[in-house]
Amino acid sequence: MKQRDLLFFLTSFCIVVLAWIAFTVVHNSLTSTISGQTLQAISPINPNFDMDTLKKIKTRIVVNPAFTISAVPTTSVTPAITPTPAPPLFIASPSATNTSTQGGLFQ
């Protein structure tokens, strides 16, 4: 290929890619919709605090409930149980005492 053909090909390719990106952006901006629930979820919260309400909460009287059940500590002591060891599940056979060598052969 000549240099002129390569330059034409690269220029055409760049124009097509830029047009593709531009049309995609225009298409998404025209057809994109946000549902009411999503719009409500992403709406900003009012940053102003109601100071009068905060002052009323701070001056609120703390009320303890009258009908509560108090926990009564128990004095009974349970005897300690000592566990007994379980018998072994498997008994080693004489072949289990064999050792292997570096090459994987038994001695």
N, C-alpha and C positions, 0 to 999 in steps of 0.2 A: 504494500500500500504506500501510496505517496503521502507526504506530510500534509498536503492540502486535503486529501480524502480523510485522513485521521482527524484533522482539525474540524472538518465539517461534521463528522460523526460525533465527536465529543460535544460540539456546540449544540447539535440537534438533541443529543441525549440530555444535556443540562436543561434545555428549554422544555422538553417533555416532562422531566422530573419536577421542575419548578411549577409548570402548569398543573400537573397532577396534585401537588401539595396545595396550590391555591384553590383549585376546585374542591378538594376535600374539605378545606377549612370553610369555604363558603357553604357547601352542602351541610356540614355539621352545624353551622351557626343558624341555618334556616330551618332545619328539621329537628333540632334538639329540643326536647321538652322535659320539664321537671314536674313530677307529680306534687300534689298539694301537701302530702305528708312529708316528702323530702324537702320541700321548700320551707315548711314549718320547722323541720329538724335542723336545717342549716341557717335559719334566721338568727341574727345576733341577739344576745341577751341584754336586757337593759342594765347598764353598769351602775346605776344610781341606787344606793341603799336607802330604805326608808328608816331614818334614824329614830323617829318617834316609836316605831314598832320595836326596834332593838332596845330602846330604853324601857319600854313596857315589859319586855321579856326579862330584862335584868332585874326589874323590881318585883317580879312575880313571886308569890309566896310558895314555898316548897311544901307540899302536902304529903305526909306519910300515910299510907293506908292503915286503917285501924284493924282490919281483919286479916292479919298475917299469921302464918303458922311458924312458930320458932322451931328451929331444929334442936331436938333433944339428943345429947350425946349418949350413945349406948355404952354400957359398962361390961357387956359380956365379952369374954375373950375366947376365941376359938383355939383349940390346941393345934400346935404346929404339926404338919404331916411331913414325915421324912420319906422322900421317894426311894423306892427300891430299884436297884439297877436291873435292867432288862437283860435276858440272856442274849448272847451274840447270835445274829441271824445266820452268819456263815462261819464255818470252821475252815481254817486254812488247810489245804491239802499239802502233802509233801512236795509236790511239784511247784508250789508257790514259793518255795525257798530257793529255787534255782536263780542264778544270776545270769544276765546276758553279757556278752562281750561287745566290743566296739563294732564288730562286723555283724552283730545280730544273732550270733550262734549261742546256744546254751552250753554251759560248762557242766 
